[in-house]
């Protein structure tokens, strides 16, 4: 069973979610922390990575569906991410701009945290967030995470300082 909350269903993405994903990832305001919107090819590669993750790990970023409307409003889930010399379990989230400031990201991220602890049995989960992305940092804090360390990632030809927020299972 994938995470579900009072207002949200998290489910595996399929090829049918490509247009919904494009609407998210081609919005310059949504994608500012990634140095701008993704091309159609980058969105397709992103979706394909999630499909591969479902097979390889049994998890990945999931479509976030608003129960009230059945509309995909974002993506949130768990991925293995490189961090310095290791691979860490990360909660990632990215939502449509018209779904911002309604608590959806925090609600979905908390459900993913509980899934990581109770279903996957992990000891720690984190969110790796660009240092300029204050909104995502606030979601991580509301998810009980605290800053642990920093690292500069290189993406799209840009050095991007990131903060790893983490929480350890109680």
C-alpha positions as CSV (number, residue, x, y, z in Angstrom):
1,X,0.0,0.0,0.0
2,X,1.4,3.4,-1.0
3,X,0.9,6.4,1.2
4,X,-2.5,8.1,1.4
5,X,-3.7,11.0,3.5
6,X,-7.0,12.6,4.2
7,X,-6.8,14.7,1.1
8,X,-4.2,13.0,-1.1
9,X,-3.5,9.7,-2.8
10,X,0.0,8.9,-3.8
11,X,0.4,6.4,-6.6
12,X,2.9,5.2,-9.1
13,X,3.2,7.5,-12.2
14,X,2.5,6.0,-15.6
15,X,3.1,7.2,-19.1
16,X,-0.4,8.7,-18.9
17,X,0.9,11.2,-16.4
18,X,3.4,12.8,-18.9
19,X,1.2,15.8,-19.6
20,X,0.5,16.5,-15.9
21,X,4.2,16.2,-15.2
22,X,5.0,18.6,-18.1
23,X,2.6,21.2,-16.5
24,X,4.6,21.0,-13.3
25,X,8.1,20.8,-14.7
26,X,7.7,23.4,-17.5
27,X,6.6,26.1,-15.2
28,X,9.5,28.5,-14.6
29,X,8.4,29.5,-11.2
30,X,8.0,25.9,-10.0
31,X,11.4,24.9,-11.5
32,X,13.5,27.9,-10.3
33,X,15.6,25.7,-8.0
34,X,16.5,23.6,-11.1
35,X,17.7,26.6,-13.0
36,X,14.5,26.8,-15.1
37,X,11.9,24.7,-16.7
38,X,12.6,21.3,-18.3
39,X,12.3,20.5,-22.0
40,X,9.9,17.8,-23.2
41,X,12.9,15.4,-23.4
42,X,14.0,16.2,-19.8
43,X,10.4,15.6,-18.5
44,X,10.3,12.3,-20.4
45,X,13.7,11.3,-18.9
46,X,12.4,12.3,-15.4
47,X,9.3,10.2,-15.8
48,X,11.3,7.2,-17.2
49,X,13.6,7.4,-14.1
50,X,10.6,7.1,-11.8
51,X,9.3,4.1,-13.7
52,X,12.8,2.5,-13.5
53,X,13.0,3.3,-9.7
54,X,9.6,1.5,-9.1
55,X,11.1,-1.7,-10.6
56,X,14.5,-1.4,-9.0
57,X,13.6,-0.2,-5.5
58,X,9.9,-0.6,-5.2
59,X,9.5,3.2,-4.8
60,X,10.3,6.5,-6.4
61,X,8.5,9.8,-6.8
62,X,4.8,9.2,-6.9
63,X,2.0,11.2,-8.5
64,X,0.1,13.2,-5.8
65,X,-3.6,13.1,-6.6
66,X,-6.1,15.3,-4.9
67,X,-8.9,13.0,-3.8
68,X,-11.6,15.8,-4.2
69,X,-11.0,16.2,-7.9
70,X,-8.8,13.2,-9.0
71,X,-6.3,15.7,-10.5
72,X,-2.5,15.2,-10.3
73,X,-1.3,18.2,-8.4
74,X,2.3,17.2,-7.9
75,X,4.8,14.5,-7.2
76,X,6.2,13.4,-3.9
77,X,8.0,10.2,-2.9
78,X,11.2,8.5,-2.0
79,X,14.4,8.2,-4.0
80,X,18.0,7.1,-3.4
81,X,20.2,10.1,-4.0
82,X,23.9,10.6,-4.0
83,X,25.2,12.6,-1.1
84,X,28.9,13.1,-0.7
85,X,30.4,9.6,-0.5
86,X,27.1,7.7,0.1
87,X,23.6,7.1,-1.2
88,X,20.8,8.4,1.0
89,X,17.0,7.9,1.1
90,X,15.4,11.2,0.2
91,X,11.8,12.5,0.4
92,X,11.4,14.8,-2.7
93,X,8.4,16.9,-3.7
94,X,7.4,19.2,-6.5
95,X,3.9,20.7,-6.9
96,X,1.9,22.7,-9.4
97,X,2.0,26.4,-8.5
98,X,-1.8,26.5,-8.1
99,X,-1.4,23.8,-5.3
100,X,1.1,25.9,-3.3
101,X,0.3,27.2,0.2
102,X,-2.4,24.7,1.0
103,X,-0.3,22.2,3.0
104,X,-0.2,19.5,0.3
105,X,3.6,19.2,0.2
106,X,3.9,18.9,3.9
107,X,1.0,16.4,4.1
108,X,2.5,14.2,1.3
109,X,6.0,14.5,2.7
110,X,4.9,13.4,6.2
111,X,3.1,10.4,4.6
112,X,6.4,9.5,2.8
113,X,8.3,9.8,6.1
114,X,6.0,7.4,7.8
115,X,6.2,5.0,4.8
116,X,10.0,5.1,5.0
117,X,10.0,4.3,8.7
118,X,7.1,1.8,8.9
119,X,7.1,0.1,5.5
120,X,10.8,0.3,4.5
121,X,12.1,0.2,8.0
122,X,14.8,2.8,7.4
123,X,16.5,4.5,10.3
124,X,16.9,7.9,8.7
125,X,15.3,9.8,5.8
126,X,16.3,13.2,4.4
127,X,15.4,16.0,2.0
128,X,18.2,17.5,0.0
129,X,17.2,21.1,-0.8
130,X,18.9,23.9,-2.7
131,X,20.0,26.6,-0.2
132,X,17.9,29.2,-2.0
133,X,14.7,27.1,-1.9
134,X,13.2,28.4,1.4
135,X,9.7,27.0,0.7
136,X,11.0,23.5,0.4
137,X,13.2,24.0,3.5
138,X,10.1,25.0,5.4
139,X,8.3,21.8,4.3
140,X,11.3,19.8,5.5
141,X,11.1,21.5,8.9
142,X,7.4,20.9,9.2
143,X,8.2,17.3,8.4
144,X,10.3,17.2,11.6
145,X,13.6,17.4,9.8
146,X,16.6,19.5,10.8
147,X,19.6,20.7,8.8
148,X,22.5,18.2,9.1
149,X,25.1,19.2,6.5
150,X,25.8,20.9,3.2
151,X,27.3,20.0,-0.2
152,X,27.6,21.7,-3.6
153,X,25.9,19.7,-6.4
154,X,26.6,20.5,-10.0
155,X,23.5,20.5,-12.3
156,X,22.8,22.2,-15.7
157,X,26.3,23.8,-15.6
158,X,25.7,25.5,-12.3
159,X,27.3,24.8,-8.8
160,X,24.3,24.7,-6.5
161,X,24.8,24.6,-2.7
162,X,22.4,22.2,-1.1
163,X,21.4,21.5,2.5
164,X,20.6,18.0,3.7
165,X,17.7,18.0,6.2
166,X,17.1,14.8,8.0
167,X,15.1,13.0,10.6
168,X,15.9,9.8,12.4
169,X,13.3,7.2,13.3
170,X,12.2,7.6,17.0
